[in-house]
Amino acid sequence: MDGTENEHGDVEVKGFPTILLFPAGKGAKPITFDGGDRSLKALTKFLKKNAKVKFELPKKEKKADKEEDEEKDEL
């Protein structure tokens, strides 16, 4: 949600950008991501630590496999 265009009564934003996770569950409080490092790896680690529903992301394809698939698409 873009906090500059929307307001949420339960959330106080002190700076931009602010990343909040609203975990599942009645009465759950939002959790602020304040890791500093906003890389995909850091965000994934934050989600895995705090998400109520456990998940696994698909593994990244190897470059050679991707190139082979692209060659097949060209035929």
C-alpha positions in Angstrom: 0.0 0.0 0.0 1.3 3.4 -0.8 1.2 5.3 2.5 1.4 8.7 0.7 -1.9 8.0 -1.0 -3.6 5.9 1.8 -3.9 6.0 5.5 -4.3 3.1 8.0 -5.6 3.9 11.5 -3.5 1.3 13.2 -0.2 2.2 11.6 2.1 5.1 12.3 4.7 5.6 9.6 7.7 7.6 10.6 9.7 7.5 7.4 9.6 6.4 3.8 9.9 3.8 2.6 8.5 1.8 5.5 7.9 -1.9 5.1 5.4 -3.6 7.3 4.2 -7.2 7.5 0.7 -7.8 8.7 0.8 -11.4 9.9 -2.2 -13.6 9.8 -4.2 -14.1 13.0 -6.7 -12.2 15.0 -5.2 -9.4 17.0 -1.8 -9.7 15.3 0.3 -6.5 15.3 2.1 -5.3 12.2 5.9 -6.0 12.2 8.3 -3.4 10.9 11.1 -4.5 8.6 14.1 -2.6 9.8 16.9 -4.7 8.6 18.5 -1.8 6.6 19.4 -4.2 3.8 16.5 -4.3 1.4 17.8 -7.0 -0.8 15.6 -9.9 -1.9 17.5 -12.2 0.4 17.0 -10.0 3.5 13.3 -9.5 2.8 12.8 -13.3 2.3 14.6 -14.0 5.6 12.3 -11.5 7.3 9.2 -13.0 5.8 10.2 -16.6 6.7 10.9 -15.6 10.3 7.6 -13.7 10.8 5.1 -15.3 8.5 2.5 -17.5 10.2 2.2 -19.7 7.1 5.5 -21.4 6.3 6.6 -21.3 2.6 9.4 -22.1 0.2 10.3 -20.0 -2.8 11.1 -21.8 -6.1 14.8 -22.2 -6.7 16.5 -20.0 -9.2 17.0 -21.6 -12.6 20.5 -22.2 -13.8 21.6 -20.0 -16.7 22.4 -23.0 -18.9 18.9 -24.5 -18.3 17.3 -21.2 -19.2 19.2 -20.8 -22.4 18.3 -24.3 -23.4 14.6 -23.6 -22.9 14.9 -20.4 -24.9 16.5 -22.3 -27.8 13.6 -24.8 -27.8 11.1 -22.0 -27.9 12.7 -20.6 -31.0 12.2 -23.9 -32.9 
